[in-house]
Amino acid sequence: MPSYEKPSKRGALLTAIHGMGASGCPSGHLYATVMGHLSLTEYQECIACLKAIGAVKESGHLLTCTL
């Protein structure tokens, strides 16, 4: 998969997490929604990147947007 597609996937995931508001989004539920578009490895890499840049935090399996 071309690397230029990954930022848009991260952006889409961040938008979905942000859209859930302060209550956050269970990671497993989010992956179940996107699994037809991303492999588990791609999903985990995108979430790891969003966490590394501080855009998302994870507590247990609950993802919340920090922006």
C-alpha positions as CSV (number, residue, x, y, z in Angstrom):
1,M,0.0,0.0,0.0
2,P,1.4,3.4,-0.9
3,S,2.6,5.4,2.1
4,Y,0.7,8.5,0.9
5,E,-2.6,6.8,1.9
6,K,-1.7,6.4,5.6
7,P,-2.1,10.0,6.7
8,S,-5.7,10.0,5.4
9,K,-6.4,6.8,7.3
10,R,-5.0,8.3,10.5
11,G,-7.0,11.4,9.8
12,A,-10.2,9.4,9.4
13,L,-9.5,7.5,12.6
14,L,-8.8,10.7,14.5
15,T,-12.0,12.3,13.2
16,A,-14.0,9.2,14.3
17,I,-12.4,9.3,17.8
18,H,-13.0,13.1,18.0
19,G,-16.6,12.6,17.0
20,M,-17.2,10.4,20.0
21,G,-16.6,13.4,22.3
22,A,-15.2,13.3,25.8
23,S,-16.7,9.8,26.4
24,G,-14.2,8.3,23.9
25,C,-14.5,5.3,21.7
26,P,-13.7,1.7,22.5
27,S,-10.8,0.6,20.3
28,G,-12.3,-2.7,19.5
29,H,-15.6,-1.1,18.3
30,L,-13.7,1.3,16.2
31,Y,-11.6,-1.4,14.6
32,A,-14.8,-3.5,13.9
33,T,-16.1,-0.5,12.0
34,V,-13.0,-0.1,9.8
35,M,-11.8,-3.7,9.5
36,G,-13.0,-3.9,5.9
37,H,-10.7,-1.0,5.0
38,L,-7.7,-1.6,7.3
39,S,-5.8,-4.7,8.4
40,L,-5.4,-5.1,12.1
41,T,-1.7,-4.2,11.7
42,E,-2.5,-1.0,9.8
43,Y,-5.1,-0.1,12.4
44,Q,-2.6,-0.6,15.3
45,E,0.1,1.3,13.5
46,C,-2.3,4.3,12.9
47,I,-3.4,4.3,16.5
48,A,0.2,4.0,17.8
49,C,1.1,7.0,15.6
50,L,-1.8,9.1,16.9
51,K,-0.8,8.2,20.4
52,A,2.8,9.0,19.8
53,I,2.0,12.5,18.5
54,G,-0.3,13.2,21.4
55,A,-3.5,13.4,19.4
56,V,-5.1,10.4,21.1
57,K,-4.8,8.9,24.5
58,E,-5.7,5.3,25.5
59,S,-6.9,4.2,28.9
60,G,-7.7,0.6,29.0
61,H,-9.1,0.1,25.5
62,L,-10.9,3.5,25.5
63,L,-9.5,6.0,22.9
64,T,-10.1,9.7,23.5
65,C,-9.0,12.7,21.3
66,T,-6.8,15.2,23.1
67,L,-7.1,17.9,20.5
